[in-house]
Amino acid sequence: MSAPPLVIIGAGMAGLCTALAAAPRRILLISRGPGPLDCASALAQGGIAAALAAPDSPQQHAADTLAAGAGVNHVDAVRLLTEGAAAAIGWLCQQGLQFDLGPDGPHLAHEGGHRYARVLHAGGDASGLRLIEALSAAAQRADHIEWISDCECLGWRSGAHGISAVRLRAGGAEFEQACDDLVLASGSLVGSFAHSTHPPDSEGALLALALHSGAQARDLHYLQFHPTSLAHRLPDGRMALVTEALRGRGACLRDADGRRLMAGLHPMGDLAPRDIVARRVARTVETGGSVWLHAEHLSIDWPLEFPAVWLLCQSAGVNPAQQPIPVQPAAHYHMGGLATDLSGRSSLPGLYAVGEVACTGVHGANRLASNSLLEAVVFGTRLGRRLATESTSMRPPQQAVTPSAWHLLEPALAPALDQRLRGLSEAALGPLRRPERLLQATQEVRSLSAQHRHWRLDLLAALLQSALNDPISRGAHYWDIDSDDLRRAAAQG
């Protein structure tokens, strides 16, 4: 009888890279969307950062990553990321990806927080789509990968060796699937915020289930808001991203009176790290102002160079070649997550995580632009190669794990409660954090938890407590209050 497969939940960048690199091990790849392009990675407008040409270097890339992350990054993880970038680009080319070219090789763009132009794109600002097209085609050709789409993970069972089975739902039917190791590549939780660049169903369900199962978390309160989402909600509920590569080309942020928003606030101006720009935009919007991204003065072939932004702006009735683009902050990326080592191993035997659901500490308190897709490739291929020859069933049983214990997700919340939690999340955990908002949200979540048992409430409670436990402003975790008030709030929390 053949051994159970390695099950990977999520078929975005991280899941696909892990699955491809795990050959020849038998893989069962589970994706929630109906097609290979139905994942958050396909929406990415940014590219992949890699130091490929002098005077740039992996060391300079690492320095920028540490600076953006407020210096609390895991240094070894940063080194792995930046020193592995060139090899990651080569591996992607082997999978069939074609990067945009300039006169002397790959075209390198300049984005926020980078001191050098080092961001590669594929298809302009449709890079995420091109990446997923190439990797999903490679996965569909691979003999060792079985791919089930339009399938949802409802939970898992822990056995003597760790995670021994998953419960899945596809085509309206539920079934159990034995597994030999489980990899979570299930993406973000920021879709649970009122304004997010992710679809509303990107809520962190499997992160919550892992925590409920006893796995350790890291840096849950580090949540990045992108400073420039189009101030227009799309039909699927998300906010459209306006890539900062536009600011790299010379676009600038101005208020309604035409004043430069970032003037005098940071040496890099409009290309300052995301947390700094997001706070400035958020403060302007919060006080009743509006913010506009001006790119109409630039010589840009919009349909060719920025096709995604061009189409999104048109859907909102904006012509970016002639008009400024209205923007606002939106929840974009979770630097925290399920705590893993540098090989993707969580604190639960047989449970691994990679991509945005995981936290190695590589991003610190704020992610540097275009490091997320790079992380998916570097750490995904690293995990896949490890799991190609190693499985939990080959190791001695873990006595700490209770055999045959099922951990399952509760059904979806009622719409009114769902919307209330989205509003609480954004008010308390936005770019500008205030103790009274976190305390109010914490008290309301406690009250709701006494009436309803649900993983959404548990996860939000964990995020709020993580924020209240950290009195130091750094990166995306910014206390908009004086230190005395903060100490009093921490004591109450």
C-alpha positions in Angstrom: 0.0 0.0 0.0 1.4 3.4 -1.0 2.1 6.0 1.7 -0.3 8.9 2.1 0.6 12.1 0.2 2.1 15.3 1.4 -0.9 17.6 1.5 -0.4 21.3 0.6 -3.3 23.7 1.3 -3.0 26.7 -1.0 -1.9 27.0 -4.6 -0.6 30.5 -4.7 3.1 31.3 -5.1 4.2 29.6 -1.9 2.2 26.5 -2.3 3.2 26.0 -6.0 6.9 26.5 -5.3 6.8 24.0 -2.4 4.9 21.5 -4.5 7.2 21.8 -7.5 10.4 21.6 -5.4 9.2 18.5 -3.5 9.5 16.2 -6.5 9.5 13.2 -6.6 7.4 13.0 -3.4 3.7 12.5 -4.0 1.8 15.7 -3.5 -1.9 16.5 -3.1 -2.3 20.2 -3.8 -5.6 21.8 -2.6 -6.8 25.1 -3.8 -10.0 26.9 -2.8 -10.6 28.7 -6.0 -12.2 27.1 -9.1 -9.2 27.7 -11.3 -5.4 28.0 -11.1 -5.5 31.8 -11.3 -7.9 32.2 -8.5 -5.4 33.1 -5.8 -4.2 36.3 -4.1 -0.7 35.9 -5.7 -2.2 36.4 -9.1 -3.3 39.9 -8.0 0.2 41.0 -7.1 1.2 44.1 -9.1 4.7 44.3 -7.6 7.5 42.1 -8.8 10.3 40.2 -7.2 13.2 42.0 -5.5 16.7 40.7 -6.3 20.1 42.4 -6.3 21.5 41.4 -9.7 23.7 44.3 -10.8 26.4 46.4 -9.3 26.6 48.6 -7.3 23.7 46.7 -5.7 24.4 43.5 -3.7 22.6 41.0 -1.5 24.1 42.8 1.5 22.5 46.1 0.4 19.2 44.4 -0.2 19.5 42.9 3.3 20.2 46.3 4.8 17.1 47.8 3.1 15.0 44.8 4.3 16.2 45.4 7.9 15.6 49.1 7.7 12.1 48.7 6.5 11.4 46.0 9.2 12.5 48.4 12.0 15.5 46.2 12.7 13.5 43.4 14.4 13.8 41.0 11.5 15.3 37.5 11.9 18.8 38.3 10.6 19.5 34.7 9.3 16.1 34.7 7.5 16.9 38.0 5.8 20.3 36.6 4.8 18.7 33.5 3.3 16.2 35.7 1.4 18.5 38.2 -0.1 21.4 35.8 -0.8 19.0 33.3 -2.4 17.3 35.9 -4.7 19.4 35.4 -7.8 19.0 31.6 -7.6 15.2 32.1 -7.1 15.1 34.2 -10.3 17.0 31.4 -12.2 14.6 28.8 -10.8 11.6 30.8 -12.0 13.0 31.0 -15.5 13.5 27.3 -15.5 9.8 27.0 -14.7 9.0 29.0 -17.9 8.6 32.5 -16.6 9.8 35.3 -18.8 10.8 38.6 -17.1 10.5 42.0 -18.7 13.7 43.0 -20.4 15.6 46.2 -20.6 18.5 47.1 -23.0 21.1 45.3 -20.8 19.1 42.4 -19.3 16.1 42.2 -17.0 14.4 45.5 -16.4 14.9 46.6 -12.8 12.3 48.9 -11.3 12.7 51.2 -8.3 10.1 50.8 -5.4 9.6 52.1 -2.0 12.3 51.5 0.6 14.8 50.3 -1.9 18.0 52.3 -2.4 18.6 50.8 -5.8 16.4 49.7 -8.7 16.2 45.9 -8.1 12.6 44.8 -8.7 11.9 42.5 -11.7 8.5 42.4 -13.3 6.8 40.1 -15.8 4.1 41.7 -17.9 4.5 45.1 -16.2 2.2 45.4 -13.2 0.6 42.1 -14.0 3.6 40.2 -12.6 1.6 38.1 -10.1 -0.6 36.8 -12.9 2.3 35.9 -15.1 4.1 34.2 -12.2 1.0 32.1 -11.4 0.4 31.3 -15.0 3.9 29.9 -15.4 4.0 28.0 -12.1 0.5 26.5 -12.4 1.4 25.3 -15.9 4.5 23.7 -14.5 2.5 22.0 -11.7 -0.1 20.7 -14.1 2.7 19.1 -16.1 4.3 17.5 -13.1 3.6 13.8 -12.6 4.1 13.9 -8.8 1.4 16.6 -8.2 -2.4 15.8 -8.0 -4.3 19.1 -7.9 -7.8 19.4 -6.5 -9.4 22.8 -7.1 -12.6 24.4 -5.7 -11.8 22.5 -2.5 -11.9 23.8 1.1 -10.0 22.5 4.1 -12.4 22.3 7.1 -9.9 20.9 9.6 -7.4 18.2 10.5 -6.8 15.2 12.8 -3.7 14.9 14.9 -2.3 11.4 15.3 0.7 9.8 17.0 3.0 11.2 14.4 1.3 14.6 14.2 -1.2 15.7 11.6 -2.5 12.4 10.1 -5.6 13.5 8.0 -7.5 16.5 6.7 -11.2 17.0 6.2 -12.0 18.6 2.9 -15.1 19.8 1.1 -15.5 19.7 -2.7 -18.5 19.6 -4.9 -20.8 19.9 -1.8 -19.4 16.7 -0.3 -17.1 16.4 2.7 -14.5 13.7 2.9 -11.3 12.8 4.8 -7.9 12.5 3.3 -5.0 10.8 5.0 -1.8 12.8 4.8 1.9 12.4 5.6 2.8 15.9 6.6 0.6 19.0 6.1 1.8 22.3 4.6 -0.2 25.4 5.1 0.3 27.9 2.2 -3.1 29.4 2.8 -2.2 33.0 2.5 -3.3 36.1 4.4 -5.8 37.1 7.1 -6.1 40.8 6.0 -9.2 40.1 4.0 -10.9 40.3 7.4 -10.5 44.1 7.5 -13.1 46.5 6.3 -10.7 47.8 3.6 -8.3 45.3 2.2 -6.4 44.6 -1.1 -7.4 40.9 -0.5 -10.8 39.3 -1.2 -13.0 39.2 1.9 -12.6 35.4 2.3 -8.9 35.8 3.0 -9.6 35.7 6.7 -6.9 33.5 8.2 -9.0 30.5 9.0 -6.2 27.9 8.9 -3.9 30.1 10.9 -6.7 30.3 13.6 -7.1 26.6 13.4 -3.4 26.0 13.8 -3.3 28.2 16.9 -6.4 26.4 18.3 -4.5 23.1 17.7 -1.6 24.4 19.9 0.8 25.8 17.4 2.8 28.9 18.3 2.4 32.2 16.7 4.8 35.1 16.1 4.3 38.8 15.8 0.6 38.6 15.1 0.2 42.4 15.5 2.5 43.3 12.6 0.0 44.1 9.9 0.9 46.2 6.9 -1.4 48.7 5.2 -0.6 49.6 1.7 -0.7 53.4 1.3 -2.2 53.6 -2.1 -5.2 51.5 -2.8 -7.7 53.0 -5.3 -10.5 54.6 -3.3 -13.0 52.4 -5.1 -14.3 49.0 -4.0 -14.2 46.2 -6.6 -17.2 43.8 -7.2 -15.4 41.1 -5.2 -15.2 43.3 -2.2 -11.5 44.1 -2.2 -9.8 47.5 -2.7 -7.7 47.8 -5.9 -4.0 48.1 -5.4 -2.1 51.0 -7.1 1.4 49.8 -7.3 4.2 51.8 -5.8 6.2 51.2 -8.9 4.3 54.3 -10.1 6.0 56.3 -7.4 9.3 54.7 -8.5 8.6 56.3 -11.9 8.0 59.7 -10.4 4.4 59.8 -9.4 3.7 61.7 -6.2 1.2 62.0 -3.4 -0.7 65.3 -2.9 -3.6 66.4 -0.7 -6.7 68.1 -2.0 -4.9 71.5 -2.0 -2.0 70.2 -4.1 0.6 70.0 -1.4 3.2 67.2 -1.5 2.1 64.8 1.2 5.6 63.4 2.0 7.6 66.6 1.7 10.0 66.8 4.6 8.8 63.7 6.3 11.4 61.2 5.1 14.7 61.3 3.0 13.1 59.0 0.5 10.0 61.1 0.1 7.2 59.3 -1.7 9.4 56.2 -1.8 9.7 55.9 2.0 8.9 52.5 3.5 5.2 51.6 3.4 4.4 52.0 7.0 5.6 55.6 7.0 3.7 56.5 3.8 0.6 54.7 5.0 0.5 56.6 8.3 0.7 59.9 6.5 -2.1 59.0 4.1 -4.2 57.6 6.9 -3.8 60.7 9.1 -4.9 62.9 6.1 -8.0 60.7 5.4 -8.9 60.4 9.1 -9.0 64.1 9.5 -11.5 64.5 6.6 -9.0 65.1 3.8 -8.4 63.3 0.5 -5.2 62.0 -1.0 -4.4 61.9 -4.7 -1.6 60.1 -6.6 -0.4 62.3 -9.5 1.1 60.4 -12.4 -0.6 62.4 -15.2 2.6 64.4 -15.8 4.6 61.2 -16.6 5.3 59.8 -20.0 3.8 56.3 -19.5 2.4 53.8 -22.0 -0.3 52.8 -19.5 -1.8 49.7 -21.3 1.7 48.3 -21.8 3.6 49.3 -18.7 0.8 49.3 -16.1 -2.0 47.3 -17.6 -3.6 46.3 -14.2 -3.7 49.9 -12.8 -4.9 51.2 -16.2 -7.9 48.7 -16.2 -8.7 49.3 -12.5 -8.7 53.0 -12.9 -10.9 52.8 -15.9 -13.4 50.7 -14.0 -13.6 53.6 -11.4 -14.0 56.2 -14.1 -10.4 57.6 -13.7 -8.0 58.2 -16.6 -4.6 58.2 -14.9 -3.0 59.7 -18.0 -5.1 62.8 -17.4 -6.3 62.8 -13.8 -4.9 62.1 -10.4 -5.8 58.8 -8.8 -7.8 59.0 -5.5 -6.1 56.7 -3.0 -6.5 55.5 0.6 -4.7 52.9 2.8 -5.9 49.3 2.8 -4.9 46.3 4.8 -2.4 44.5 2.6 0.0 42.1 4.3 0.5 40.2 7.5 4.1 40.0 8.6 3.2 37.9 11.6 1.7 34.4 11.5 2.3 30.8 12.4 5.8 30.7 13.9 8.2 28.5 11.8 11.9 27.8 11.7 13.8 28.6 8.5 12.7 25.3 7.0 9.0 26.0 7.5 8.5 23.7 10.5 5.9 24.8 13.0 5.8 23.8 16.7 3.3 21.0 15.9 4.9 17.8 14.5 4.0 17.3 10.9 2.6 20.8 10.4 4.6 23.2 8.1 3.8 26.6 6.9 5.1 28.8 4.1 4.2 32.2 2.6 2.1 34.8 4.3 0.4 32.4 6.7 3.9 31.7 8.2 6.3 33.9 10.1 10.0 33.3 10.0 10.6 36.9 11.1 12.1 37.7 7.7 10.0 40.9 7.3 10.3 42.2 10.8 7.7 44.9 11.7 7.2 46.0 8.1 7.7 44.3 4.8 9.9 45.8 2.2 8.1 46.1 -1.2 8.4 43.1 -3.5 10.0 40.9 -0.9 6.8 38.8 -0.5 6.9 36.9 -3.8 10.6 36.5 -3.3 9.9 34.9 0.1 7.4 32.5 -1.4 10.0 31.3 -3.9 13.1 31.1 -1.6 11.3 29.6 1.4 8.9 27.5 -0.7 11.6 25.8 -2.7 13.7 25.4 0.5 10.7 23.6 2.2 9.9 21.5 -0.8 13.4 20.2 -1.2 13.5 19.3 2.5 10.2 17.5 2.3 11.1 15.7 -0.9 13.0 13.1 1.1 11.7 13.5 4.7 8.3 12.8 6.2 6.8 12.8 9.7 5.9 9.1 9.4 9.7 8.3 9.2 10.2 9.8 12.7 9.3 8.5 16.1 5.8 9.3 17.5 5.4 12.5 19.5 3.9 11.6 22.9 2.7 15.2 23.3 0.2 14.8 20.5 -3.2 13.3 21.3 -4.1 10.5 18.8 -7.3 11.0 16.7 -8.1 14.5 17.9 -10.0 16.4 15.3 -9.8 20.2 15.0 -12.5 21.7 12.9 -13.6 25.2 11.8 -17.0 26.6 12.7 -19.4 27.6 9.9 -19.4 31.2 8.6 -20.5 34.0 10.8 -23.8 35.8 10.3 -23.4 38.8 7.9 -24.0 41.4 10.6 -21.4 40.0 13.0 -19.0 39.5 10.1 -19.2 43.2 9.2 -18.9 44.2 12.9 -15.6 42.3 13.2 -14.2 43.8 10.0 -14.9 47.3 11.4 -13.4 46.5 14.8 -10.3 45.1 13.2 -9.6 48.2 11.1 -10.5 50.7 13.8 -8.2 49.0 16.4 -5.4 47.6 14.2 -5.0 50.2 11.5 -1.9 52.3 10.6 -2.6 54.6 13.6 -3.2 52.7 16.8 -4.7 54.1 19.9 -5.1 52.3 23.3 -8.7 53.2 23.8 -9.6 51.7 20.4 -7.8 48.4 21.2 -9.3 48.2 24.7 -12.8 48.9 23.3 -12.4 46.2 20.6 -11.0 43.8 23.2 -13.9 44.2 25.5 -16.4 43.8 22.6 -14.7 40.7 21.4 -14.8 39.2 24.9 -18.5 40.0 25.1 -19.2 38.5 21.7 -17.1 35.4 22.6 -19.4 34.7 25.5 -22.3 34.5 23.1 -20.7 32.9 20.1 -17.9 30.3 19.7 -16.0 31.0 16.5 -12.5 31.1 15.2 -12.9 34.6 13.9 -13.4 35.9 17.4 -10.5 33.8 18.7 -8.1 35.1 16.0 -9.1 38.8 16.5 -8.7 38.4 20.2 -5.1 37.1 19.6 -4.3 40.0 17.3 -5.6 42.5 19.8 -3.7 41.0 22.7 -0.5 40.8 20.7 -0.8 44.5 20.0 -1.6 45.4 23.6 1.4 43.4 24.8 3.9 45.5 22.7 4.3 49.0 24.0 7.0 50.0 21.5 6.1 51.7 18.2 8.0 50.1 15.4 7.2 49.5 11.7 3.5 48.9 11.1 2.8 48.8 14.9 2.5 52.5 15.6 1.1 53.9 18.8 -0.5 57.3 18.0 -0.4 58.3 21.7 2.0 59.4 24.4 3.8 56.8 26.5 1.9 57.4 29.8 -1.5 56.7 28.2 0.0 53.6 26.6 1.3 52.2 29.9 -2.1 52.7 31.5 -3.9 51.0 28.6 -1.5 48.0 28.7 -2.3 47.6 32.4 -6.0 47.6 31.7 -5.6 45.1 28.8 
